[in-house]
Amino acid sequence: MKIDSDECALCDICLKFCPENAIIKKRFKIVITDDCTDCKKCLDICPVGAIHTE
């Protein structure tokens, strides 16, 4: 999973819905960590479609 920082609105919704807490905010960017299990729940919840499969 990858977050397109140009598309990301920094709304933090994905952080709240990630069951593995694998999405973090780092210096004005949202980052998916190696803890991601590719459950794809963040894909459905992102209001701007900034999260993509690699």
LODO-71568 format. One line per field, with one value per residue (C-alpha): residue number from 0; x negated, y negated, z negated; residue in one letter. Coordinates in nm, 4 decimals. Example, Ala and Ser with C-alpha at 12.3 -4.5 7.8 and 13.67 -1.06 7.14 Angstrom:
n = 0, 1
px = -1.2300, -1.3670
py = 0.4500, 0.1060
pz = -0.7800, -0.7140
res = A, S
//
This chain:
n = 0, 1, 2, 3, 4, 5, 6, 7, 8, 9, 10, 11, 12, 13, 14, 15, 16, 17, 18, 19, 20, 21, 22, 23, 24, 25, 26, 27, 28, 29, 30, 31, 32, 33, 34, 35, 36, 37, 38, 39, 40, 41, 42, 43, 44, 45, 46, 47, 48, 49, 50, 51, 52, 53
px = 0.0000, -0.1189, 0.0120, -0.0232, -0.1295, -0.0228, 0.3349, 0.3506, 0.5636, 0.4039, 0.7494, 0.6194, 0.9223, 0.7038, 0.5070, 0.8230, 0.9457, 0.6238, 0.6645, 0.2858, 0.2039, -0.0310, 0.0476, -0.1285, -0.1683, -0.5247, -0.6079, -0.3022, -0.2862, -0.0871, -0.3016, -0.2159, -0.4687, -0.5982, -0.3335, -0.0741, 0.0915, 0.2537, 0.6065, 0.7053, 0.9479, 0.7760, 0.8515, 1.2248, 1.2094, 0.9848, 1.2169, 0.9787, 0.8512, 0.4884, 0.4127, 0.3110, 0.1859, -0.1742
py = 0.0000, -0.3507, -0.6984, -0.9607, -1.2662, -1.4984, -1.3682, -1.3217, -1.5806, -1.4980, -1.4338, -1.1504, -0.9287, -0.6389, -0.6533, -0.5935, -0.3016, -0.1020, 0.2145, 0.2637, -0.1014, -0.0849, -0.4360, -0.7248, -1.0973, -1.2133, -1.5804, -1.6799, -1.3427, -1.0270, -0.7141, -0.3438, -0.1452, 0.2079, 0.3219, 0.2969, 0.6327, 0.5155, 0.5509, 0.2606, 0.1033, -0.2305, -0.2155, -0.2295, -0.4956, -0.7544, -1.0373, -1.1600, -0.8264, -0.8977, -0.5401, -0.2935, 0.0618, 0.0730
pz = 0.0000, 0.0751, 0.0015, 0.2731, 0.0737, 0.3561, 0.3332, -0.0452, -0.2281, -0.5676, -0.7129, -0.9397, -0.8746, -0.7602, -1.0865, -1.2867, -1.0759, -1.0346, -1.2482, -1.2669, -1.3489, -1.0510, -0.9281, -1.0972, -1.0526, -0.9995, -0.9406, -0.7396, -0.5616, -0.6176, -0.5928, -0.5811, -0.7862, -0.7416, -0.9927, -0.7133, -0.6404, -0.3137, -0.4535, -0.2234, -0.4735, -0.4172, -0.0441, -0.1097, -0.3794, -0.2081, -0.0943, 0.1772, 0.3099, 0.2157, 0.1075, 0.3766, 0.4030, 0.5194
res = M, K, I, D, S, D, E, C, A, L, C, D, I, C, L, K, F, C, P, E, N, A, I, I, K, K, R, F, K, I, V, I, T, D, D, C, T, D, C, K, K, C, L, D, I, C, P, V, G, A, I, H, T, E
//
